[in-house]
């Protein structure tokens, strides 16, 4: 939070007025003299209709404004628009119950942007209305986190709230986590109210969800199966969904397919829990113990790593996690190409024109699993390099293949991208794709995972190996990469430590860089070196 400091010039007039303009406007067009504004606290709100985060935050600010003013709090908001045209400004401002800097005063709006160093929107600055002192420039965070409880938005009040939050964590119960003074229940997807007291003595997973967000979409069905299994074996386990969706329709779309309970959509506790559990990633599944205390801030990673087997690690203490780890080691030791690419009756990959190629034909080969997509710019840029390496390796080693694992969203994109690949693929609509992404923890594309002739994983970052060493990286094992790095080290011993002041007319500048555990030899363009000064400048 920015330290409180007087605003240059002092007072609202010096801050909000510009030139001959000494007034603000309402959405009715009424002009309001700045000198007539009454309030102890004034918020300057930088926002725009085209900005999705602004569209999500504005309703929260409107709600807080109405609550504060209805309770007689001395509070006002001044809207400073970032819209590009007056029509958009008017449509957006029409929803706001407060004042605004006239859209026509572009210089005044620009001046406020500069005064308060606005680098992004939404941005909310709270001022002491009498002195113009900045109370905080983190208003968006505080309103989102604490709502009207943060009033009057001073450093002292925020510190007080943080102390209360710390005390609440020290004395945490399932009621303090899930309930509010006005709500002592959660709901089922049929709308039934389930008393929070029914959750006492149970393990409770608090699952943060966003409708349509791919990692959450992939995680939810796995969690649902684990949830069902734990119920089946009689474990006292419940899951509570915390929706981060901005509208009820999105929440209903996702919650309707979930077998567990939820905090009602739009409840202020949803946003509070984001801060309370310091949410930084999705999916996140917080585990609360039978005593109401937090056991783990996120067990989603455990579920993503072990899949359906994760239920055997419940309640995910050190002893159970050790059992899971041992089981994972045993599975890795037993891994074969068939265990990766064969599921039930689906025992093939496809070639051109959809021709089915039995996985059995790939057994005994080095296989690269290529995670990629047409919509991904780096993937399109990397493809020609991979095709070149593929062709070079295949010339000398027939026991080599690549299998494309697509993240494309439609068949047309898949077909178009795959048409430029001389290798095989898993079909677009195939459950094996999700399994392989989870197994190899694919967080970004393009990615290459190398499977050896015995079906064991030999390199989970074959892309880097290939980028550094090209076709020489084959068969992508750690032994082969170490061998290549040793050669580079031997080569580098002959390199001069310094460049002669009188080098040959054409010189190639070479340097070694260690990146991600690999030695890279960079041949930086041939240059004509005329003097020692040019070498240093280069």
C-alpha positions as CSV (number, residue, x, y, z in Angstrom):
1,X,0.0,0.0,0.0
2,X,1.3,3.4,-0.9
3,X,2.3,5.5,2.1
4,X,-0.1,8.3,2.9
5,X,1.2,11.6,1.6
6,X,-0.2,15.0,0.8
7,X,-1.3,15.5,-2.7
8,X,0.5,18.5,-4.3
9,X,-1.7,21.6,-4.2
10,X,-3.9,20.3,-1.4
11,X,-7.7,20.0,-1.4
12,X,-10.1,18.5,-4.0
13,X,-10.4,21.6,-6.0
14,X,-6.7,21.6,-6.8
15,X,-6.9,17.9,-7.8
16,X,-10.1,17.7,-9.7
17,X,-10.5,21.1,-11.3
18,X,-8.9,21.9,-14.6
19,X,-8.6,25.3,-16.4
20,X,-12.0,27.0,-16.2
21,X,-13.8,23.8,-15.2
22,X,-14.7,23.8,-11.5
23,X,-17.4,21.1,-11.6
24,X,-18.0,17.4,-12.2
25,X,-21.0,15.8,-13.8
26,X,-23.7,13.2,-13.0
27,X,-25.0,10.7,-15.6
28,X,-28.1,13.0,-16.0
29,X,-25.9,15.7,-17.3
30,X,-26.2,17.8,-14.1
31,X,-23.1,19.8,-13.2
32,X,-21.9,19.6,-9.6
33,X,-19.5,22.2,-8.2
34,X,-16.4,20.5,-6.8
35,X,-16.6,22.9,-3.8
36,X,-20.0,21.4,-2.9
37,X,-18.8,17.8,-2.5
38,X,-19.3,16.7,1.0
39,X,-17.5,13.7,2.3
40,X,-14.6,12.6,4.5
41,X,-13.3,10.1,1.9
42,X,-13.3,10.5,-1.9
43,X,-12.3,7.7,-4.4
44,X,-11.0,8.6,-7.8
45,X,-12.0,5.7,-10.1
46,X,-10.0,5.1,-13.3
47,X,-12.0,2.7,-15.6
48,X,-13.3,2.0,-19.1
49,X,-16.2,0.2,-20.7
50,X,-13.9,-1.9,-23.0
51,X,-11.9,-3.3,-20.1
52,X,-13.2,-6.8,-18.8
53,X,-11.6,-6.5,-15.4
54,X,-13.3,-3.1,-15.0
55,X,-16.6,-4.6,-16.0
56,X,-16.1,-7.2,-13.2
57,X,-15.1,-4.7,-10.6
58,X,-17.5,-1.8,-11.2
59,X,-20.6,-3.7,-9.8
60,X,-18.6,-4.4,-6.6
61,X,-17.8,-0.7,-6.3
62,X,-21.4,0.2,-7.0
63,X,-22.6,-2.2,-4.3
64,X,-20.0,-0.8,-1.8
65,X,-21.0,2.8,-2.7
66,X,-24.7,2.2,-2.2
67,X,-24.1,0.3,1.1
68,X,-21.9,3.1,2.5
69,X,-24.1,6.0,1.5
70,X,-27.3,4.2,2.7
71,X,-25.6,3.8,6.1
72,X,-24.8,7.6,6.2
73,X,-21.1,7.2,5.5
74,X,-19.4,10.3,4.2
75,X,-18.1,9.0,0.9
76,X,-18.0,9.9,-2.8
77,X,-16.6,8.4,-6.0
78,X,-15.3,10.3,-9.0
79,X,-15.1,8.4,-12.3
80,X,-12.2,9.2,-14.7
81,X,-12.9,7.5,-18.0
82,X,-10.5,5.7,-20.3
83,X,-13.0,5.2,-23.1
84,X,-12.2,6.3,-26.6
85,X,-15.5,7.9,-27.5
86,X,-18.3,9.8,-25.7
87,X,-21.0,7.2,-26.7
88,X,-19.1,4.4,-24.9
89,X,-18.5,6.8,-21.9
90,X,-22.2,7.7,-21.6
91,X,-23.3,4.1,-21.8
92,X,-20.9,3.0,-19.1
93,X,-21.4,6.1,-16.9
94,X,-25.2,5.6,-17.0
95,X,-24.8,2.6,-14.7
96,X,-22.8,4.5,-12.1
97,X,-24.5,6.4,-9.2
98,X,-21.6,8.8,-8.6
99,X,-19.8,11.8,-10.3
100,X,-17.4,11.9,-13.2
101,X,-14.9,14.2,-14.8
102,X,-16.6,15.4,-18.1
103,X,-15.5,13.2,-21.0
104,X,-15.0,16.4,-23.0
105,X,-12.1,17.4,-20.7
106,X,-9.5,15.1,-22.1
107,X,-6.7,17.2,-20.7
108,X,-8.1,17.0,-17.2
109,X,-8.5,13.3,-17.4
110,X,-4.9,12.9,-18.7
111,X,-3.6,15.1,-15.9
112,X,-5.3,12.9,-13.3
113,X,-3.8,9.8,-15.0
114,X,-0.3,11.3,-14.6
115,X,-0.9,12.7,-11.1
116,X,-1.8,9.3,-9.8
117,X,0.6,7.4,-12.0
118,X,-2.1,5.1,-13.5
119,X,-0.4,2.2,-15.3
120,X,-3.4,-0.1,-15.6
121,X,-7.2,-0.2,-15.0
122,X,-9.3,-0.6,-13.0
123,X,-7.4,1.7,-10.6
124,X,-9.0,3.2,-7.5
125,X,-7.3,5.9,-5.4
126,X,-8.8,6.9,-2.0
127,X,-8.2,10.5,-0.8
128,X,-8.9,12.5,2.3
129,X,-11.5,14.9,1.0
130,X,-10.3,17.8,3.2
131,X,-6.6,17.7,2.6
132,X,-6.3,15.7,-0.7
133,X,-4.0,13.3,1.1
134,X,-3.7,9.9,-0.6
135,X,-5.0,7.3,1.8
136,X,-4.2,4.3,-0.6
137,X,-3.9,3.6,-4.3
138,X,-4.7,0.0,-3.8
139,X,-8.5,0.6,-3.6
140,X,-9.4,-2.1,-6.1
141,X,-7.7,-4.8,-4.0
142,X,-9.2,-3.5,-0.7
143,X,-12.8,-3.2,-2.0
144,X,-12.5,-6.6,-3.7
145,X,-11.1,-8.1,-0.5
146,X,-12.9,-6.4,2.3
147,X,-15.8,-4.5,0.8
148,X,-17.3,-1.8,3.0
149,X,-15.4,-3.2,6.0
150,X,-12.4,-1.3,4.7
151,X,-14.0,2.1,5.1
152,X,-12.6,4.7,5.6
153,X,-9.8,3.1,3.6
154,X,-7.0,4.4,5.8
155,X,-3.7,2.5,6.4
156,X,-4.8,2.1,10.0
157,X,-8.1,0.5,9.0
158,X,-6.4,-1.9,6.6
159,X,-3.9,-2.9,9.3
160,X,-6.7,-3.5,11.7
161,X,-8.5,-5.8,9.2
162,X,-5.3,-7.7,8.6
163,X,-4.9,-8.2,12.3
164,X,-8.4,-9.5,12.5
165,X,-7.7,-11.8,9.6
166,X,-4.6,-13.2,11.3
167,X,-6.6,-13.8,14.5
168,X,-9.3,-15.5,12.5
169,X,-6.7,-17.9,11.0
170,X,-5.3,-18.6,14.5
171,X,-8.8,-19.5,15.7
172,X,-10.1,-20.9,12.4
173,X,-13.2,-23.2,12.4
174,X,-15.2,-24.5,9.5
175,X,-17.8,-21.9,10.4
176,X,-15.4,-19.0,10.2
177,X,-14.1,-20.2,6.8
178,X,-17.4,-20.9,5.1
179,X,-20.1,-18.9,7.0
180,X,-21.0,-15.2,7.4
181,X,-23.1,-13.5,10.1
182,X,-26.1,-13.7,7.7
183,X,-25.5,-17.2,6.3
184,X,-24.8,-20.4,8.2
185,X,-25.3,-22.8,5.2
186,X,-23.9,-23.9,1.9
187,X,-26.0,-25.1,-1.1
188,X,-26.3,-28.2,-3.3
189,X,-26.7,-28.0,-7.1
190,X,-30.4,-28.5,-6.6
191,X,-30.6,-25.4,-4.4
192,X,-30.9,-27.2,-1.1
193,X,-29.5,-25.4,1.9
194,X,-27.0,-27.6,3.9
195,X,-26.1,-26.3,7.4
196,X,-22.4,-25.7,7.9
197,X,-22.7,-27.6,11.2
198,X,-23.2,-30.8,9.2
199,X,-19.5,-30.4,8.0
200,X,-18.1,-30.4,11.5
201,X,-15.8,-33.4,12.1
202,X,-15.2,-33.9,8.3
203,X,-12.4,-33.3,6.0
204,X,-13.5,-30.5,3.7
205,X,-11.9,-29.6,0.4
206,X,-12.5,-26.0,-0.7
207,X,-12.3,-25.9,-4.5
208,X,-12.0,-22.7,-6.4
209,X,-13.7,-22.9,-9.8
210,X,-14.1,-20.8,-12.9
211,X,-16.5,-22.0,-15.6
212,X,-14.8,-22.9,-18.9
213,X,-11.2,-22.4,-17.6
214,X,-9.3,-25.3,-19.2
215,X,-7.2,-26.4,-16.1
216,X,-10.4,-26.4,-14.0
217,X,-12.4,-28.2,-16.6
218,X,-9.8,-31.0,-16.8
219,X,-9.4,-31.2,-13.0
220,X,-13.1,-31.3,-12.1
221,X,-14.0,-34.8,-13.5
222,X,-10.9,-36.4,-11.8
223,X,-11.8,-34.8,-8.5
224,X,-15.4,-36.0,-8.9
225,X,-14.3,-39.6,-9.3
226,X,-12.0,-39.3,-6.3
227,X,-14.9,-37.7,-4.4
228,X,-17.2,-40.6,-5.3
229,X,-14.5,-43.2,-4.4
230,X,-13.9,-41.7,-0.9
231,X,-17.7,-41.6,-0.3
232,X,-17.9,-45.2,-1.4
233,X,-15.3,-46.4,1.1
234,X,-16.9,-44.4,3.9
235,X,-14.4,-41.5,4.3
236,X,-15.8,-38.3,5.9
237,X,-15.0,-36.0,3.1
238,X,-16.9,-33.1,1.5
239,X,-16.0,-30.6,-1.2
240,X,-17.2,-27.0,-1.3
241,X,-17.0,-25.1,-4.5
242,X,-16.0,-21.4,-4.4
243,X,-17.1,-19.8,-7.7
244,X,-15.0,-17.0,-9.1
245,X,-17.4,-16.4,-12.0
246,X,-18.9,-13.0,-12.3
247,X,-22.4,-14.0,-13.2
248,X,-24.9,-16.6,-12.0
249,X,-25.3,-18.3,-15.4
250,X,-21.6,-19.2,-15.6
251,X,-21.7,-20.5,-12.0
252,X,-24.8,-22.6,-12.7
253,X,-23.3,-24.0,-15.9
254,X,-20.3,-25.3,-13.9
255,X,-22.0,-26.2,-10.6
256,X,-24.7,-28.3,-12.3
257,X,-22.2,-31.0,-13.1
258,X,-20.6,-31.1,-9.7
259,X,-21.7,-33.7,-7.1
260,X,-20.7,-31.6,-4.1
261,X,-21.8,-28.4,-2.3
262,X,-21.0,-24.7,-2.9
263,X,-21.0,-21.2,-1.3
264,X,-23.8,-19.3,-3.0
265,X,-22.6,-17.5,-6.2
266,X,-21.9,-13.8,-5.6
267,X,-21.5,-14.3,-1.8
268,X,-18.8,-11.9,-0.5
269,X,-17.1,-14.8,1.2
270,X,-16.0,-16.1,-2.3
271,X,-13.7,-13.1,-2.8
272,X,-12.6,-13.1,0.8
273,X,-11.4,-16.7,0.6
274,X,-9.2,-15.8,-2.4
275,X,-7.3,-13.5,-0.2
276,X,-7.5,-15.6,2.9
277,X,-5.9,-18.6,1.2
278,X,-3.6,-16.4,-0.9
279,X,-4.9,-18.0,-4.1
280,X,-2.3,-17.8,-6.9
281,X,-3.2,-20.6,-9.3
282,X,-6.1,-22.7,-10.6
283,X,-7.0,-25.4,-9.9
284,X,-6.7,-25.0,-6.1
285,X,-8.1,-27.4,-3.6
286,X,-7.6,-26.4,0.0
287,X,-7.9,-29.2,2.6
288,X,-9.5,-28.4,5.9
289,X,-9.2,-31.0,8.7
290,X,-12.0,-32.3,11.0
291,X,-11.0,-29.7,13.6
292,X,-11.5,-26.9,11.1
293,X,-7.8,-26.1,10.7
294,X,-6.1,-25.9,7.3
295,X,-4.1,-29.1,6.6
296,X,-2.9,-28.1,3.1
297,X,-3.2,-24.9,1.0
298,X,-3.5,-26.9,-2.2
299,X,-3.8,-30.7,-2.9
300,X,-4.8,-30.1,-6.5
301,X,-1.1,-30.7,-7.5
302,X,-1.2,-34.2,-5.8
303,X,-4.4,-35.1,-7.7
304,X,-2.9,-33.8,-11.0
305,X,0.2,-35.9,-10.4
306,X,-1.4,-39.1,-9.4
307,X,-4.8,-38.9,-11.1
308,X,-7.5,-41.3,-9.8
309,X,-4.9,-43.1,-7.7
310,X,-4.7,-40.0,-5.5
311,X,-7.7,-41.2,-3.5
312,X,-5.3,-43.8,-1.9
313,X,-3.3,-40.9,-0.4
314,X,-6.3,-39.5,1.5
315,X,-6.0,-37.5,3.9
316,X,-2.8,-36.6,2.2
317,X,-0.5,-36.7,5.3
318,X,3.2,-37.5,5.0
319,X,2.7,-41.2,5.5
320,X,0.0,-41.5,2.8
321,X,2.0,-39.3,0.4
322,X,5.0,-41.6,0.8
323,X,2.7,-44.6,-0.2
324,X,1.6,-42.6,-3.3
325,X,5.2,-41.8,-4.2
326,X,6.2,-45.5,-3.9
327,X,3.3,-46.5,-6.1
328,X,4.2,-43.9,-8.7
329,X,7.8,-45.2,-8.8
330,X,6.5,-48.7,-9.3
331,X,4.3,-47.5,-12.2
332,X,7.1,-45.6,-13.8
333,X,9.3,-48.7,-13.6
334,X,6.5,-50.7,-15.3
335,X,5.8,-48.1,-17.9
336,X,5.6,-49.3,-21.5
337,X,4.6,-47.5,-24.7
338,X,1.4,-49.5,-24.7
339,X,0.6,-48.3,-21.1
340,X,0.9,-44.7,-22.4
341,X,-0.9,-45.0,-25.8
342,X,-3.3,-47.9,-25.4
343,X,-6.6,-47.4,-23.6
344,X,-9.2,-50.2,-23.7
345,X,-9.9,-51.0,-27.4
346,X,-8.1,-47.8,-28.6
347,X,-4.7,-49.3,-29.5
348,X,-3.7,-47.1,-32.5
349,X,-2.5,-43.6,-33.5
350,X,-3.3,-42.1,-36.9
351,X,-1.3,-41.2,-40.0
352,X,-2.3,-39.1,-43.0
353,X,-6.0,-39.4,-44.1
354,X,-6.8,-40.9,-40.7
355,X,-5.1,-44.2,-41.4
356,X,-4.9,-46.2,-38.2
357,X,-1.4,-47.3,-37.2
358,X,-1.2,-49.9,-34.4
359,X,0.8,-48.8,-31.3
360,X,2.4,-52.2,-31.5
361,X,4.3,-51.0,-34.6
362,X,6.0,-48.3,-32.5
363,X,7.2,-50.6,-29.7
364,X,11.0,-50.8,-29.7
365,X,11.4,-47.4,-31.2
366,X,12.4,-44.0,-29.7
367,X,9.2,-42.0,-29.7
368,X,8.8,-38.3,-29.2
369,X,5.4,-37.1,-27.9
370,X,4.9,-33.7,-29.5
371,X,2.5,-31.4,-27.5
372,X,1.6,-28.5,-29.8
373,X,-1.3,-26.6,-31.5
374,X,-1.9,-24.5,-34.6
375,X,-3.1,-21.5,-32.6
376,X,0.2,-21.3,-30.7
377,X,2.7,-19.0,-32.4
378,X,5.9,-20.6,-30.9
379,X,4.6,-24.0,-32.0
380,X,4.2,-22.8,-35.6
381,X,7.7,-21.3,-35.5
382,X,9.2,-24.5,-34.0
383,X,7.6,-26.9,-36.5
384,X,10.0,-26.4,-39.4
385,X,13.0,-27.1,-37.1
386,X,11.3,-30.3,-35.8
387,X,10.5,-31.5,-39.3
388,X,14.1,-30.9,-40.4
389,X,15.4,-32.9,-37.4
390,X,12.9,-35.6,-37.9
391,X,13.9,-36.1,-41.5
392,X,17.6,-36.1,-40.6
393,X,17.2,-38.7,-37.9
394,X,14.9,-40.9,-40.0
395,X,17.6,-41.0,-42.7
396,X,19.9,-42.9,-40.4
397,X,17.6,-44.4,-37.8
398,X,14.4,-46.1,-38.9
399,X,13.5,-46.9,-35.2
400,X,12.3,-43.3,-34.6
401,X,8.9,-41.7,-34.6
402,X,7.0,-38.6,-33.4
403,X,3.4,-38.6,-32.2
404,X,1.5,-35.3,-32.3
405,X,-0.6,-34.5,-29.2
406,X,-2.8,-31.6,-30.2
407,X,-4.2,-28.8,-28.1
408,X,-6.2,-27.5,-31.0
409,X,-9.9,-26.6,-30.4
410,X,-11.5,-27.8,-33.7
411,X,-10.9,-30.5,-36.3
412,X,-10.2,-28.0,-39.1
413,X,-7.2,-26.5,-37.2
414,X,-6.0,-29.9,-36.2
415,X,-6.1,-31.2,-39.8
416,X,-4.5,-28.1,-41.2
417,X,-1.6,-28.2,-38.7
418,X,-1.1,-32.0,-38.9
419,X,-1.0,-31.8,-42.7
420,X,2.5,-30.2,-42.4
421,X,3.8,-33.0,-40.2
422,X,5.4,-36.2,-41.7
423,X,4.7,-38.2,-38.5
424,X,1.8,-39.7,-36.6
425,X,-0.9,-38.3,-34.2
426,X,-3.4,-39.1,-31.5
427,X,-6.8,-38.1,-32.9
428,X,-8.2,-34.7,-31.8
429,X,-11.2,-36.1,-29.9
430,X,-9.3,-38.6,-27.8
431,X,-9.2,-39.0,-24.0
432,X,-5.5,-40.1,-24.1
433,X,-4.5,-36.5,-24.8
434,X,-5.7,-35.3,-21.3
435,X,-4.0,-38.3,-19.6
436,X,-0.7,-37.7,-21.3
437,X,-0.7,-33.9,-20.5
438,X,-1.3,-34.7,-16.9
439,X,1.2,-37.5,-16.7
440,X,4.0,-35.4,-18.1
441,X,2.9,-32.2,-16.4
442,X,2.7,-30.3,-19.6
443,X,2.4,-26.6,-18.6
444,X,3.2,-25.0,-21.9
445,X,3.6,-25.8,-25.6
446,X,5.5,-26.7,-27.7
447,X,6.8,-29.5,-25.5
448,X,8.6,-32.8,-26.4
449,X,8.8,-35.9,-24.2
450,X,11.1,-38.7,-25.3
451,X,10.2,-42.3,-24.8
452,X,13.0,-44.9,-25.2
453,X,12.8,-48.2,-27.0
454,X,11.9,-50.0,-23.7
455,X,8.9,-47.7,-23.2
456,X,10.5,-45.7,-20.3
457,X,10.7,-41.9,-20.3
458,X,14.2,-40.8,-21.1
459,X,13.7,-37.0,-21.5
460,X,10.8,-34.7,-20.4
461,X,12.4,-31.7,-22.0
462,X,13.6,-33.1,-25.4
463,X,12.7,-29.8,-27.0
464,X,15.6,-28.0,-25.3
465,X,18.0,-30.9,-26.2
466,X,16.8,-30.8,-29.8
467,X,17.1,-27.0,-30.0
468,X,20.7,-27.1,-28.7
469,X,22.0,-30.1,-30.5
470,X,19.7,-30.7,-33.4
471,X,19.5,-34.2,-34.9
472,X,22.7,-35.1,-32.9
473,X,20.6,-35.2,-29.7
474,X,19.0,-38.5,-30.8
475,X,18.1,-40.7,-28.9
476,X,17.7,-37.8,-26.4
477,X,18.9,-39.8,-23.4
478,X,20.8,-38.1,-20.5
479,X,23.9,-40.1,-21.5
480,X,23.8,-38.7,-25.1
481,X,23.2,-35.1,-24.0
482,X,26.1,-35.4,-21.5
483,X,28.3,-36.8,-24.3
484,X,27.5,-33.9,-26.5
485,X,28.2,-31.3,-23.7
486,X,31.5,-33.0,-23.0
487,X,32.5,-32.5,-26.7
488,X,31.5,-28.9,-26.5
489,X,33.6,-28.4,-23.4
490,X,36.6,-30.0,-25.1
491,X,36.1,-27.8,-28.1
492,X,35.8,-24.7,-26.0
493,X,39.2,-25.4,-24.4
494,X,40.8,-24.2,-27.6
495,X,38.9,-21.0,-27.7
496,X,40.9,-17.8,-27.0
497,X,40.1,-16.0,-23.8
498,X,40.5,-12.7,-25.5
499,X,40.1,-11.5,-29.1
500,X,43.2,-10.3,-30.7
501,X,43.4,-6.6,-31.5
502,X,44.1,-7.5,-35.1
503,X,41.7,-10.4,-35.9
504,X,41.2,-11.8,-39.4
505,X,39.0,-9.7,-41.7
506,X,36.0,-12.1,-41.3
507,X,35.5,-13.5,-37.8
508,X,32.8,-15.5,-36.3
509,X,32.1,-14.6,-32.7
510,X,31.5,-17.7,-30.6
511,X,30.4,-17.9,-27.0
512,X,29.1,-20.5,-24.6
513,X,26.0,-20.0,-22.5
514,X,24.7,-22.4,-19.9
515,X,20.9,-22.5,-20.0
516,X,18.5,-24.9,-18.3
517,X,21.4,-27.3,-17.6
518,X,22.7,-27.4,-21.2
519,X,25.6,-25.8,-22.8
520,X,24.7,-23.7,-25.8
521,X,27.2,-22.8,-28.5
522,X,26.0,-19.6,-30.1
523,X,27.4,-18.7,-33.5
524,X,26.6,-15.0,-33.6
525,X,26.7,-13.8,-37.2
526,X,30.0,-13.3,-39.1
527,X,31.2,-9.8,-38.7
528,X,34.1,-7.7,-40.1
529,X,36.2,-6.7,-37.1
530,X,38.1,-3.5,-37.8
531,X,39.3,-2.5,-34.3
532,X,39.4,-3.6,-30.7
533,X,36.7,-0.9,-30.0
534,X,34.3,-2.6,-32.4
535,X,34.8,-5.9,-30.6
536,X,33.8,-4.4,-27.3
537,X,30.8,-2.6,-28.8
538,X,29.7,-5.8,-30.3
